[in-house]
């Protein structure tokens, strides 16, 4: 079996996702603590990064809702 097939069948638990989010949040705080100049950016840069990072997941959720509503 190839690695790609193994990844396609990989399932995660909700606790794995939650712990990943906590780890990413803590890592981002660590980077901000160690690299003070990153906190000197204007507010709109953070908003832009937030919007750009949210586009793909929101589009995936939209496609899932659209597909789920057409199954009836």
N, C-alpha and C positions, 0 to 999 in steps of 0.2 A: 504494500500500500504506500502511496506517495505522501509526501508531507502535505500537499494541497488537499488531498482527500481527508487526511486527518484533521486539518484546520476547518474544513467545511462541516464536519460532524462535531466540532468542539462546542460544548454547551457550558455556559457559566451560570452560577447561582447569583441571586440578588446580592448576597453578602460579598461576593467577589467584586461586583460592580461598585458597591458602596465603599469597600476598602480601597479600590483603585482611585475613586474620587477623592477620598481622604488623603491618600498618598500624593496625588497630584497637587492638591491644595496645599499640603504641608511642604512639598517641594517648591512650589511657587513662593510661598512665604519665606522659605530658606533663601532662595535666590534673591528676593527683595531685601532681605536682611543683610545679606553679604554684599550686594551690589546696589548701594544707595542711589546711584545716579539713575537707575531705571525708574525710581519713584518720582523723579523730577519731570517726567513727561507731562504734557498737557492732558486733560481729562478726555478729550476727544480721541486720542490715540488708543486709550483703553477701550472706549466704546467701539471704535472701529475694529479692533482685534476681537472683541466679544462678538460683534455681528458677523465678521468673517468666519470665526470659528463655529458659529451656530448655524450657518447656512446649510451645510451638508446634513447634519443630524435632523434639522427641522424638515428638510426636503424628504429625507428618508421616512420620517414619521408621517408626513403628508401622503407620500406614495402608499404607505402601509394602510392608512385610514381609507384612502381612495379604493385600494384593492379590497380591503375588508368589507367596505360598504357595498361593493358590487357582487359579493359572493351570494347573497340571499338565496 
